[in-house]
């Protein structure tokens, strides 16, 4: 029983030391490795560009909604300021009307800000590129051993 374990260990060691491509010279192997790494690098750059383009679109949408929230806040401040001015100068009924319009804009601004923040938060920095780079690093380690 102990001999079977020893034989298996010896076989595993012999298998590990056998060259994968014994018929190729060191120069040919290095040339292939350089070519493969160059091709891999170009693919990673292309993937990063594609992912970056998608992420920029997502962030752009969120930024647009946040810009809408900013405009809504500005309108709310204008309306609330006008309301206060009318309230101090005129009868209460008109001021209450302006106050309600200003509060409505404040609610719109809050909703737009929440939606815009959620859209920006959904953007993830190049997830596919990060995953494939990790796989590539493992591949390079496997090629070295």
C-alpha positions as CSV (number, residue, x, y, z in Angstrom):
1,X,0.0,0.0,0.0
2,X,2.8,2.4,0.8
3,X,4.5,1.5,-2.5
4,X,1.5,2.7,-4.5
5,X,1.8,6.2,-2.9
6,X,5.5,6.3,-3.7
7,X,4.9,5.3,-7.3
8,X,2.2,7.9,-7.8
9,X,4.4,10.7,-6.4
10,X,7.3,9.7,-8.7
11,X,5.0,9.7,-11.7
12,X,3.6,13.1,-10.8
13,X,7.2,14.5,-10.4
14,X,8.2,13.1,-13.8
15,X,5.1,14.6,-15.4
16,X,5.8,18.1,-14.0
17,X,9.4,18.1,-15.3
18,X,8.4,17.1,-18.9
19,X,8.4,20.0,-21.3
20,X,5.1,20.9,-22.8
21,X,6.5,21.7,-26.3
22,X,9.7,19.7,-26.4
23,X,10.1,20.1,-30.2
24,X,10.6,23.9,-30.1
25,X,13.7,25.8,-29.3
26,X,14.0,28.4,-26.5
27,X,14.0,31.2,-29.1
28,X,10.8,29.9,-30.7
29,X,9.1,29.6,-27.3
30,X,10.2,33.1,-26.3
31,X,9.0,34.5,-29.7
32,X,5.6,32.8,-29.2
33,X,5.3,34.1,-25.6
34,X,6.1,37.6,-26.8
35,X,3.6,37.4,-29.6
36,X,0.9,36.0,-27.3
37,X,1.5,38.6,-24.6
38,X,1.3,41.4,-27.3
39,X,-1.9,40.0,-28.6
40,X,-3.3,39.6,-25.1
41,X,-2.3,43.2,-24.2
42,X,-4.1,44.5,-27.3
43,X,-7.2,42.6,-26.4
44,X,-7.2,43.9,-22.9
45,X,-6.8,47.5,-24.2
46,X,-9.7,47.0,-26.5
47,X,-11.9,45.5,-23.7
48,X,-10.9,48.4,-21.4
49,X,-11.9,51.0,-24.1
50,X,-15.3,49.3,-24.6
51,X,-16.0,49.1,-20.9
52,X,-14.9,52.6,-20.3
53,X,-17.2,53.8,-23.1
54,X,-20.2,52.0,-21.4
55,X,-19.3,53.4,-18.0
56,X,-19.0,56.9,-19.3
57,X,-22.5,56.7,-20.8
58,X,-23.8,55.5,-17.4
59,X,-22.1,58.3,-15.5
60,X,-23.3,60.8,-18.2
61,X,-26.9,59.8,-17.6
62,X,-26.5,60.2,-13.9
63,X,-24.8,63.6,-14.3
64,X,-27.6,64.7,-16.6
65,X,-30.2,63.9,-13.9
66,X,-28.0,65.6,-11.3
67,X,-27.9,68.7,-13.5
68,X,-31.7,68.6,-13.6
69,X,-31.7,68.4,-9.8
70,X,-29.4,71.4,-9.7
71,X,-31.7,73.4,-11.9
72,X,-34.6,72.3,-9.8
73,X,-32.9,73.5,-6.7
74,X,-32.1,76.8,-8.3
75,X,-35.8,77.2,-9.3
76,X,-36.9,76.2,-5.8
77,X,-34.6,78.9,-4.3
78,X,-36.0,81.5,-6.8
79,X,-39.5,80.5,-6.1
80,X,-39.0,80.4,-2.3
81,X,-37.3,83.8,-2.4
82,X,-40.1,85.3,-4.5
83,X,-42.6,83.7,-2.0
84,X,-40.9,85.3,0.9
85,X,-40.7,88.7,-0.9
86,X,-44.4,88.5,-1.8
87,X,-45.3,87.3,1.6
88,X,-43.6,90.2,3.3
89,X,-45.0,92.7,0.8
90,X,-48.5,91.4,-0.1
91,X,-51.4,89.6,1.2
92,X,-51.1,86.1,2.6
93,X,-53.0,84.3,-0.1
94,X,-50.6,85.1,-2.9
95,X,-47.6,84.2,-0.7
96,X,-49.1,80.8,0.1
97,X,-49.6,80.1,-3.6
98,X,-45.9,81.0,-4.3
99,X,-44.8,78.9,-1.3
100,X,-46.7,75.8,-2.6
101,X,-45.0,76.2,-6.0
102,X,-41.6,76.5,-4.4
103,X,-42.2,73.4,-2.2
104,X,-43.2,71.5,-5.3
105,X,-39.9,72.4,-6.9
106,X,-38.0,71.3,-3.8
107,X,-39.7,67.9,-3.9
108,X,-38.8,67.6,-7.6
109,X,-35.2,68.5,-6.9
110,X,-35.0,65.9,-4.1
111,X,-36.4,63.1,-6.3
112,X,-34.0,64.0,-9.2
113,X,-31.0,64.1,-6.8
114,X,-31.8,60.6,-5.4
115,X,-32.3,59.1,-8.9
116,X,-29.1,60.7,-10.3
117,X,-27.1,59.6,-7.3
118,X,-28.3,56.0,-7.8
119,X,-27.4,56.0,-11.5
120,X,-23.9,57.3,-10.8
121,X,-23.4,54.7,-7.9
122,X,-24.3,51.9,-10.3
123,X,-21.2,52.6,-12.5
124,X,-18.5,49.9,-11.8
125,X,-14.9,50.5,-12.9
126,X,-14.3,48.1,-15.8
127,X,-15.4,44.9,-14.2
128,X,-14.8,42.7,-17.2
129,X,-11.3,44.0,-17.7
130,X,-10.4,43.5,-14.1
131,X,-11.7,39.9,-14.3
132,X,-9.8,39.1,-17.5
133,X,-6.6,40.7,-16.2
134,X,-6.7,38.4,-13.2
135,X,-7.2,35.4,-15.6
136,X,-4.3,36.7,-17.7
137,X,-2.0,36.9,-14.7
138,X,-2.9,33.3,-13.8
139,X,-2.2,32.2,-17.4
140,X,1.3,33.9,-17.3
141,X,2.1,32.2,-14.0
142,X,1.1,28.9,-15.6
143,X,3.3,29.5,-18.6
144,X,6.3,30.3,-16.4
145,X,6.0,27.0,-14.5
